[in-house]
Amino acid sequence: MRDHRLVGHLSCLIGLALCACGAASDARPNILLLVVDTLRWDHLGCYGYERDTSPAIDALAADAVRFENAYAPAPWTLPTVTSILTGLYPSSHGVTSIGKHLSSDVRSLAELLREEGYGTAAVTSNNLLRQDLHYGRGHDLFEAEPGGHNLMTTPGVTERVLAHLDRLGEGVAPFYLFALLFDPHYSYLPHPEYGFAPKRAGRLDGSQPIQVLRELGETLSAKELQFIRDLYDEEIRYTDEGIGQILAGLEERGLDRNTVVVVVADHGEEFMRHGWIGHSRNLYEDLVHVPLIIRDPAMARRGRSEPRPVSLVSLTPTLLDLAGVDSGETPFQAPSLKGVLRGSDEDAGEPVFCEVDFVPILKQEKRAHMRSVLVDGFKLIRDVETGALELYNLERDPHETRNLAETRVRKVAELEEVLESRSTFAGSRLRAAETTPLSDEDLEMLEGLGYVER
C-alpha cells in the first residue's frame, strides 16, 4: 500500500509540475483591442471633456496609460484600421481608397499572433471591414455584420465579445480579441435616456442624412451645430456603456489580471470647424488626433498620462512586443511602445506623420491628397496636388485657425525636409493592395456613411 501511495504522490507531483510548466509557458498576456469608430479624443472625460460621456473609458484610463497625443495615420477607417493591424503606413500597405483591401503578402496582427499559438477572434459592425475584404484573415472566428447601425450596434458587438471571452477564456492558450464599435459614426441615433440632445433644433430633428447637413453647411446655426454634437455625444455614451459591460465581463471571468486592454479610435469627426461635416477630407486635429488608452498588467505605474506624440502605426509592434513575440524581420514602420508603457524608455519619440489619399466614388473633384508632419508642437500640412502649405503652432493654436506658413518661412523649410523624408519612408514598403468591385448595395451603404457624393 505504501508503495502505491508513493506512486500516487509522485504522479500528483509530476502532474502539478506539468501544470506549472504549462501555466508558465502560457503566462503570455491576452490581448483585447477595442476600436471605436469616429471617436474624438476631446469628447471623453479622461481627456478633459466636461460632459459625462465616458465613465467606463475614464475608469479604464485611471488604471492605464493615457496617451495625450496619439495620431491616426489617416482620417478615415479603412487606411487607419489597416495600419493598426499591420504596423505599416497607408502608403505602404496600399489600402488608401474605397474598394481596396489588404494584399495577401502582408501579414496582419491576428495572423502573427495565431502563428504563436494565440486563439484569435474578431467582431465588427463596420461595413468596410468584412471577411471578403480579407479582414478575417488570421482569425479563428470572424463575425461581421455589414449593416452598421441597422444590424449590429453596440449591444450586438458587446454580446458577441462576451461570448468570445467565455470561449477563449476557457482555453489554455492566450487569446487575441479584436472588436470595432460603430455607433459614433454618422448617422446618429437618439438616446434620450442620457438627456444630452433636445428633440430638434431649428431645421434639424436628427433624421437628416449627412449629405443634407453638408448642403446646409455654412448656414447651420450655432444651435443646430450643437444639436449635431449633442447627438454625437449620446452615441459616445451609448458605446461607453457597452465598453463598460465588456470590461466588467473581463473582470467577472478573472481575465483582467492577464489581459492587455487597448481602447483607441480610428479617427475623429469634424463639425464645421474647417468647413466640413464628417471626415476623410483633411488632416486637421479634429480628425487625426485620437484617444489611445492601454492597460498593461505588467505596468509598474498606472493611471498616468503620456505626453509624447505617437502614431497608431505603433500598435501592432507594441502588442506583439507585450506578447513576447519576436517579430524578426517583419517590416514595421513605427516603434513599439512597450518601453513607454513600462517607464523604461527615455526616447523623445519621432515625428508623427499622417496622410490622406481619398477619392470619392462619383464626385472625384472632391478628392483629397495631403501629407502632414508634427514636430515639437508645430504641424505642417502639404496639399500634394496644389503644393499649398499650412503651418500651425498647436501649443498656441490647437484648433488650427492661424496658418503661419507665410510668416514662419524657416520653420516651413525645416519641416518640409522632415515631411519629405517621412513621406518617402511611409511609402518605402509598398505592397500592391487588391481591389474588389463595388456592388449597388455597397454604393448605397457607402452613400449612407457619407463616402459617396452625388
C-alpha positions in Angstrom: 0.0 0.0 0.0 2.8 2.3 1.0 4.4 1.9 -2.5 1.1 2.5 -4.2 0.6 5.7 -2.2 4.2 6.8 -3.1 3.5 6.2 -6.8 0.3 8.2 -6.3 2.1 11.1 -4.7 4.8 11.1 -7.3 2.1 11.2 -10.0 0.4 14.1 -8.4 3.7 16.0 -8.1 4.6 15.3 -11.7 1.1 16.5 -12.7 1.5 19.7 -10.7 4.9 20.3 -12.2 3.5 19.8 -15.7 0.6 22.2 -14.9 3.1 24.7 -13.6 5.2 24.4 -16.7 2.1 24.8 -18.8 1.0 27.8 -16.8 4.4 29.4 -17.1 4.5 28.8 -20.9 1.0 30.2 -21.2 1.6 33.3 -19.0 1.7 35.4 -22.1 -1.0 38.1 -21.8 -4.3 38.0 -23.5 -5.0 41.0 -25.8 -8.3 42.8 -26.1 -8.3 45.5 -28.8 -11.3 47.8 -28.8 -11.5 50.3 -31.7 -14.3 52.9 -31.5 -15.2 54.3 -34.9 -15.2 58.1 -35.2 -14.4 58.9 -31.6 -13.0 62.3 -30.9 -10.4 62.4 -28.1 -11.7 65.7 -26.7 -15.2 64.3 -26.2 -14.0 62.0 -23.4 -13.9 62.9 -19.7 -10.4 61.5 -19.2 -9.2 64.0 -21.8 -11.0 66.9 -20.1 -14.5 66.9 -21.6 -17.0 68.3 -19.1 -20.0 66.2 -20.2 -20.3 62.7 -18.7 -19.9 60.8 -22.0 -17.4 58.2 -21.0 -17.5 56.9 -17.4 -16.3 53.4 -18.3 -13.4 54.6 -20.5 -12.5 57.1 -17.9 -12.3 54.4 -15.3 -10.1 52.3 -17.6 -7.8 55.4 -18.1 -7.4 55.8 -14.4 -5.8 52.3 -14.3 -3.8 52.6 -17.5 -1.6 54.8 -19.6 -3.5 57.6 -21.5 -1.6 58.9 -24.5 -2.3 62.6 -24.7 -1.1 63.0 -28.3 -1.9 59.8 -30.3 -2.4 60.2 -34.0 -4.2 58.1 -36.6 -2.1 57.8 -39.8 -5.2 58.7 -41.9 -8.6 60.5 -41.3 -10.9 57.6 -42.1 -11.5 54.0 -41.2 -10.1 51.8 -44.0 -6.5 53.0 -44.1 -6.2 53.6 -40.4 -7.5 50.3 -39.2 -5.4 48.5 -41.8 -2.4 50.4 -40.3 -3.4 49.5 -36.8 -3.5 45.8 -37.8 -0.3 45.7 -39.8 2.2 48.3 -38.4 2.5 49.9 -41.8 1.6 53.3 -43.1 -1.2 53.6 -45.7 1.4 54.4 -48.4 3.0 51.0 -47.8 0.0 48.7 -47.2 -1.8 50.4 -50.1 -5.3 50.5 -48.7 -5.8 54.1 -49.4 -9.2 54.3 -51.1 -12.6 52.6 -51.2 -12.6 49.2 -53.0 -9.0 48.4 -52.0 -8.2 45.8 -49.4 -5.1 44.2 -47.8 -2.7 42.3 -50.0 -2.2 38.7 -49.3 1.5 39.2 -48.8 1.1 41.5 -45.8 0.6 39.6 -42.6 -1.8 41.1 -40.0 -1.6 41.2 -36.2 -4.1 38.3 -36.0 -2.0 36.1 -38.3 1.2 36.8 -36.5 -0.4 36.0 -33.1 -2.1 32.9 -34.3 1.3 31.6 -35.6 2.5 31.9 -32.0 -0.4 29.8 -30.6 -2.9 32.6 -29.7 -6.6 31.9 -30.1 -8.0 34.7 -32.3 -11.4 36.2 -32.8 -12.9 39.5 -34.1 -16.3 41.2 -34.1 -17.1 44.3 -36.2 -20.1 46.2 -37.4 -18.3 48.5 -39.8 -19.3 47.8 -43.4 -15.7 48.4 -44.6 -14.2 45.6 -42.6 -15.5 42.3 -44.0 -14.4 38.7 -44.5 -14.5 39.1 -48.3 -12.1 42.1 -48.0 -9.5 39.9 -46.2 -10.0 41.4 -42.7 -10.9 38.0 -41.4 -7.5 36.6 -42.1 -5.8 35.1 -39.1 -8.9 34.9 -37.0 -10.2 31.5 -35.8 -13.7 33.2 -35.8 -14.6 36.4 -37.5 -18.0 38.0 -37.1 -19.0 41.0 -39.2 -22.4 42.5 -39.8 -22.3 44.7 -42.9 -25.1 46.9 -41.7 -23.7 49.2 -39.1 -26.4 50.8 -37.0 -29.1 48.8 -38.8 -27.9 45.3 -37.9 -25.3 45.1 -35.2 -24.9 48.1 -33.0 -23.0 48.3 -29.6 -25.2 45.8 -27.7 -24.7 43.3 -30.5 -20.9 43.7 -30.5 -20.9 43.5 -26.7 -22.9 40.3 -26.6 -20.6 38.7 -29.1 -17.4 39.9 -27.4 -18.7 38.5 -24.1 -19.4 35.1 -25.7 -15.9 35.1 -27.2 -14.5 35.8 -23.7 -16.4 32.7 -22.4 -15.0 30.5 -25.2 -11.5 31.9 -25.3 -11.1 32.3 -21.6 -11.6 28.6 -21.0 -8.7 27.7 -23.3 -5.1 27.0 -22.2 -3.6 29.3 -24.9 -3.8 33.1 -24.6 -6.2 35.0 -26.8 -6.4 38.0 -29.1 -9.8 39.5 -29.5 -10.5 42.5 -31.8 -13.8 44.4 -31.8 -14.9 47.5 -33.6 -17.8 49.5 -32.2 -19.5 51.7 -34.8 -22.1 53.9 -33.1 -20.3 57.3 -33.0 -20.2 57.2 -36.8 -23.0 59.2 -38.6 -25.9 58.7 -38.8 -26.5 59.4 -35.1 -29.4 57.6 -33.4 -31.0 59.4 -30.5 -30.6 58.1 -27.0 -32.9 60.3 -24.9 -32.1 58.3 -21.7 -28.9 60.4 -21.5 -30.6 63.8 -22.0 -27.8 65.4 -24.0 -29.9 66.4 -27.1 -33.2 68.1 -27.5 -35.8 66.5 -29.8 -34.9 69.1 -32.5 -33.0 72.3 -33.1 -34.0 74.7 -35.9 -34.3 72.7 -39.2 -32.8 69.5 -37.7 -34.5 66.6 -36.0 -31.7 64.0 -36.3 -33.2 62.3 -39.3 -31.3 64.2 -42.0 -28.7 62.3 -44.0 -25.2 63.6 -43.8 -25.4 64.9 -47.4 -28.2 67.3 -46.3 -26.1 68.5 -43.4 -23.2 69.2 -45.8 -25.5 71.1 -48.2 -26.7 73.3 -45.3 -23.0 73.8 -44.4 -22.2 77.4 -43.5 -25.9 78.1 -43.0 -26.1 75.9 -39.9 -26.8 77.9 -36.8 -24.9 77.5 -33.6 -27.8 75.7 -32.0 -28.1 73.3 -35.0 -24.4 72.5 -34.8 -24.6 72.0 -31.1 -27.6 69.7 -31.7 -25.4 67.5 -34.0 -22.7 67.4 -31.4 -25.3 66.5 -28.7 -26.5 63.5 -30.7 -22.9 62.5 -31.3 -22.2 62.7 -27.5 -25.2 60.4 -26.9 -23.8 57.8 -29.3 -20.5 58.0 -27.4 -22.2 57.5 -24.1 -24.2 54.6 -25.6 -20.9 53.0 -26.8 -19.2 53.6 -23.5 -21.9 51.5 -21.7 -21.0 48.6 -24.0 -17.3 49.0 -23.3 -18.1 49.1 -19.6 -20.0 45.8 -19.9 -17.1 44.2 -21.8 -14.6 45.4 -19.2 -16.8 44.1 -16.4 -17.2 40.8 -18.2 -13.4 40.6 -18.4 -13.1 41.1 -14.6 -16.0 38.7 -13.8 -14.3 35.9 -15.7 -11.0 36.6 -13.9 -9.3 37.5 -17.2 -8.5 41.2 -16.4 -5.3 40.3 -14.4 -3.6 39.0 -17.5 -5.1 40.9 -20.4 -3.7 43.9 -22.2 -6.6 46.2 -22.9 -6.5 48.8 -25.7 -9.2 51.4 -26.3 -8.5 53.5 -29.4 -10.3 55.4 -32.2 -9.6 55.1 -35.9 -10.2 58.8 -36.5 -12.3 61.8 -35.2 -15.1 63.9 -36.7 -15.3 67.5 -37.9 -18.2 69.7 -37.1 -17.7 72.6 -39.5 -14.5 74.0 -37.8 -12.8 73.9 -41.2 -15.9 74.0 -43.4 -16.8 70.3 -43.4 -19.0 67.8 -41.6 -17.7 64.3 -41.3 -14.2 63.0 -42.0 -11.8 61.7 -44.7 -11.1 65.1 -46.4 -8.3 66.7 -44.4 -5.6 66.2 -41.8 -6.7 68.7 -39.1 -6.6 67.7 -35.4 -10.3 67.2 -35.3 -9.8 64.1 -37.5 -6.3 62.7 -36.8 -5.7 63.4 -33.1 -7.4 60.4 -31.4 -7.7 58.8 -28.0 -5.4 55.9 -27.1 -5.6 54.1 -23.7 -3.5 51.0 -22.9 -3.7 48.9 -19.7 -0.8 46.6 -19.5 -0.9 44.2 -16.5 2.9 44.4 -16.2 2.9 48.2 -15.9 4.7 49.4 -12.8 2.7 52.7 -12.5 -0.8 53.1 -13.7 -3.2 56.0 -14.0 -0.7 58.2 -15.8 -0.7 60.3 -19.0 2.0 60.1 -21.6 2.6 63.4 -23.5 4.9 62.3 -26.3 3.2 62.2 -29.7 2.8 58.6 -31.1 1.3 57.0 -34.1 -1.3 54.2 -34.2 1.1 52.5 -36.6 2.9 51.5 -33.4 0.1 49.4 -32.1 0.9 46.1 -33.9 4.6 46.1 -32.9 3.6 47.1 -29.3 1.1 44.3 -28.9 3.5 41.7 -30.3 6.2 43.0 -28.0 3.9 42.8 -25.0 3.0 39.2 -26.0 6.7 38.3 -26.2 6.6 37.7 -29.9 9.8 38.0 -31.8 8.7 39.7 -35.0 12.1 39.1 -36.5 12.3 40.7 -40.0 8.7 41.9 -40.1 9.0 45.4 -41.5 7.0 47.6 -39.1 7.2 51.3 -39.7 6.8 52.6 -36.1 8.4 51.7 -32.8 7.0 49.5 -30.1 5.6 51.5 -27.1 6.4 48.7 -24.6 9.2 50.8 -23.1 6.9 53.8 -22.8 4.2 51.7 -21.1 6.7 50.3 -18.6 8.5 53.5 -17.9 11.9 52.4 -19.2 12.0 54.3 -22.5 13.5 57.8 -22.4 13.4 58.3 -26.1 11.7 61.6 -27.0 9.9 59.9 -29.9 9.9 60.6 -33.6 8.0 62.9 -36.0 4.3 62.0 -36.4 3.3 61.5 -40.0 -0.3 61.5 -41.4 -1.6 61.1 -44.9 -4.8 61.0 -46.9 -5.5 59.9 -50.4 -9.3 59.9 -50.5 -11.0 59.8 -53.9 -14.8 59.9 -53.7 -16.6 57.3 -55.9 -18.6 59.8 -58.0 -17.5 63.4 -57.5 -13.8 62.9 -57.9 -13.2 66.7 -57.9 -13.7 66.4 -54.1 -10.7 64.2 -53.7 -8.0 64.9 -51.1 -4.3 64.1 -51.3 -2.4 65.5 -48.4 0.5 64.8 -46.1 1.4 66.2 -42.6 4.1 66.0 -40.1 4.2 67.0 -36.4 7.5 68.0 -34.8 7.9 69.8 -31.4 4.4 71.2 -31.4 4.5 72.5 -35.0 2.4 70.9 -37.7 2.9 71.3 -41.4 0.3 70.2 -43.9 1.0 70.0 -47.6 -1.6 69.5 -50.4 0.1 67.1 -52.7 -1.7 68.2 -55.8 -1.6 72.0 -55.4 1.5 72.3 -53.3 -0.3 74.6 -50.8 1.2 74.6 -47.3 -0.3 75.2 -43.9 1.8 75.6 -40.7 0.3 75.6 -37.2 1.7 76.1 -33.7 -0.5 73.6 -31.9 0.5 74.7 -28.4 -0.8 78.2 -29.1 -3.4 77.4 -31.7 -4.8 73.9 -31.0 -7.8 74.5 -33.3 -5.5 75.3 -36.3 -7.1 78.7 -37.1 -3.9 80.7 -37.9 -1.8 79.5 -40.8 1.8 80.6 -40.2 3.2 79.3 -43.5 3.8 82.8 -45.0 5.3 84.3 -41.8 7.4 81.4 -40.5 9.4 80.6 -43.6 12.4 79.0 -41.9 10.1 76.7 -39.9 8.3 75.7 -43.0 11.6 74.9 -44.8 12.7 72.9 -41.7 9.5 70.8 -41.6 9.3 70.4 -45.3 12.6 68.4 -45.1 11.1 66.2 -42.4 7.9 65.8 -44.3 9.7 64.7 -47.5 11.7 62.2 -45.5 8.7 60.8 -43.7 6.7 60.6 -46.9 9.4 58.6 -48.6 9.7 56.3 -45.6 5.9 55.8 -45.3 5.9 54.5 -48.9 9.1 52.6 -48.7 7.5 49.2 -48.3 4.7 49.5 -50.8 2.5 46.4 -51.3 0.0 46.4 -54.1 -3.4 46.4 -52.4 -6.0 44.2 -54.0 -9.3 45.6 -55.5 -12.9 44.4 -55.1 -15.6 45.6 -57.4 -18.4 47.6 -55.6 -21.9 46.3 -55.9 -25.0 48.5 -55.9 -25.6 47.5 -52.3 -22.0 48.7 -51.5 -22.6 52.1 -53.1 -25.9 52.6 -51.2 -24.2 51.7 -48.0 -21.2 54.0 -48.7 -23.5 56.8 -49.5 -25.3 56.4 -46.2 -21.9 56.7 -44.5 -21.0 59.9 -46.3 -18.4 58.4 -48.6 -20.3 58.9 -51.8 -21.2 62.4 -53.1 -23.9 62.7 -55.8 
